[in-house]
Amino acid sequence: MHNTNPPQRESLALPRRHLLAAGSGLLASAVWPTFAQTAAWPSKTIRIIAAQAPGSSNDASARAFAEYFSQKLGVSVVVENKPGGVGMIAAEVVAHSPPDGHTLMLTLHSQPAQAPVLLKKMAVDPDKELVPIASIGVGPVTAVVHKDFPVNTLAELIAYARKKPVNVGNYAIGSGWQLMLTELAKQTGAQFNVVNYKGTGAMLMDLYGGQIDMGAGSLAGMGGGIQKGNVRPIVIIIGNRSSRLPGIPTWVDAGFKGPAFEDLAECNMLFAPVGTPQSVVDRLAKLVQESVTESAKVKAVRDTMSADDVPLTGAALQQFIARTWPSYRKLTREMGLAAE
């Protein structure tokens, strides 16, 4: 196994940003001309910028949405993967596009939640320049170890990691998984060398190949490897117990409680540039809600992930963001995490 050094960490003291000043569209109106609410939409190809690489729940969900949106709206819908930069590479493309409903972003919501405290400089402010449209869950997220790694339970992992560092793959800098690892190390004395990747796909290649000992992700990425015996699940880090993971405990089941283990939900969230007409935002939100029952491809992706949540839109989505984003940012500051 490689003994990869953990990423450099430094304390950040960035000011707290107001969550989601996006709704008013005031910022965009100073940059882009007002798009008439009565203008025909869509009038051309719609792009969904996926902030994660292929092989992730983010990419799979984006492509499933693209197919369904295309069927319902009568235009081509394409997916472009732009991973990296704590999701801000994709966010910059979207925020700097005309707010006309033809350029959207699908990202893990933890990324715009984290970026303002992980990055010293950002080309886009996710709180002010993006409008959240809808979220869709990723099902249970599980931590797994390589098939040849000599542990079978979380307790055995902790005992091993107290004696020798464990090389752990992280699908996104500042993810809930990284925050959990940091807190787990703090509480138990376990040692983890965190290796950051631009998405689940690249991480899985190294995990299956034995270059790293451990990783985490949704069943969209991990399910196949678990079924083939390439990796073994040891704890569900986000979500509830699942019939797809018999006998695998959650953090709380294993005796770990507190914000890092209980408050860091994960989902894929659809965004548009601030200033996008409300009628377009509402139409897209409705499509996401309908897709979970009407789209065979969306249902297949959700079945793969064992996701059974109801998509959040409107006020419910705003409440979810107001509850979770401050927790992500507070923990990140307290733990001194920073993007490399």
SULLINNOR-V10934 format. One line per field, one symbol per residue. ss: DSSP state (~ for helix, > for strand, _ for the rest). A space follows every 10 residues. Layout:
ss->???
//
This chain:
ss->__________ __________ ~~~~_~~~~~ ~_________ _____>>>>> ______~~~~ ~~~~~~~~~~ ~~~___>>>> >___~~~~~~ ~~~~~_____ __>>>>>>~~ ~~~~~~~~__ _____~~~~> >>>>>>>___ >>>>>>____ ___~~~~~~~ ~~~__>>>>> _____~~~~~ ~~~~~~~~__ _>>>>>___~ ~~~~~~~~__ ___>>>>>~~ ~~~~~~~~__ >>>>>>>>__ __~~~____> ________~~ ~~____>>>> >>>____~~~ ~~~~~~~~~~ ~~~~_~~~~~ ~~~~~_____ _>>~~~~~~~ ~~~~~~~~~~ ~~~~~_____
//
